[in-house]
Amino acid sequence: AQSVTQLGSHVSVSEGALVLLRCNYSSSVPPYLFWYVQYPNQGLQLLLKYTTGATLVKGINGFEAEFKKSETSFHLTKPSAHMSDAAEYFCAVTQTGANNLFFGTGTRLTVIP
Amino acid sequence: EAGVAQSPRYKIIEKRQSVAFWCNPISGHATLYWYQQILGQGPKLLIQFQNNGVVDDSQLPKDRFSAERLKGVDSTLKIQPAKLEDSAVYLCASTLISTTEAFFGQGTRLTVV
């Protein structure tokens, strides 16, 4: 069974501040991990993914995430928040050989000018 | 490259009525998914197709929901009869068989009154 827990349904940061969105996963097999972003009234857009190899993954718009097996975590970070980063962010997990995604409940990021 | 197309974007119906949603995946994507996203929650898989065959429909409420992908390209999701708790955004996504990156449509927002 797989699941994802996102800590903090709402996160607010000032423009230019560090963004940290937390994600912990549970998986009985090596996971594939994803971060998606959803803007209002839009579908989900892939930010980045971890499948195998390097544990620090860089994505679009300056975001990155680090897979930490010992902590079962895949937290999303960005050094400097921009107003355009305000959106809902979802962490998701799947397993090798499968494609269906199990999503967390999402974190709404607000960027304060 | 055209993205995943969904229609309609919005739909309001009364409970006990029926409704249908349409999805056209990215050309060449053999795998198609329907997800249900209830307000404040992450998307939840309803059904997964590979070509015109069902891979996983374990979370589909089969007493009222049905889906088909007759020619292995576009797909229709139907609800009959609708309940108030079916109010949600219905997202369609597609992938190539060999990849893990899912591309999402903009979704159909269903309101059942």
Interface residues (C-beta under 8 A of the other chain):
Chain A: V4 S9 Y32 F34 Y36 N41 Q42 G43 L44 Q45 L46 K49 T51 F90 A92 T94 N99 N100 L101 F102 F103 G104 T105 G106
Chain B: V4 T31 Y33 G40 Q41 G42 P43 K44 L45 Q48 V55 D56 L91 A93 T95 T100 E101 A102 F103 F104 G105 Q106 G107 R109
